[in-house]
Amino acid sequence: MADPTTEQLNRMELQLLELQGKIDATLASAEKTRNILKWTGIVTVGAILIPLVLLPAVIPSFLNSTGVTSAELQGL
């Protein structure tokens, strides 16, 4: 088997450097995507959970302001 020439080694080294650059760019893109998905999840959970937690406190005060009593609600 013949030894690789200097020219072949230089070409291979250039290809490796090019691949390293592409891998680094892919990693950066994946990290940005991961960060976007993380914040999307946080905002979505917050948009659903915060109203659910606050709803039991808001409904009674709303009903009291409209004059509806708990006795009227038990008939429903």
Residue, then its C-alpha position, 0 to 999 in steps of 0.5 A: m500500500a502506498d503512503p499518502t502524499t503531502e498533497q493528499l494529507n493537506r486536502m484531508e486536513l482542509q476537509l477536516l477543518e471545513l467539517q469542524g466549522k460545519i459541526d461548530a455551526t450546527l452546535a450553535s444552531a442547536e443551542k439556539t433552538r434548544n433555548i427558544l424551545k425552553w422559553t416557549g415551554i416556560v411561557t406556555v406553562g405560565a400562560i396556562l398555570i397562572p390563570l388556573v391558580l388565580l381563577p379561584a380567587v377572582i371568581p368569588s370577588f367577581l360574583n360578590s361584585t355582581g350581587v350573586t350569593s352562594a345560596e343562589l349558586q347552590g340552586l344551579 
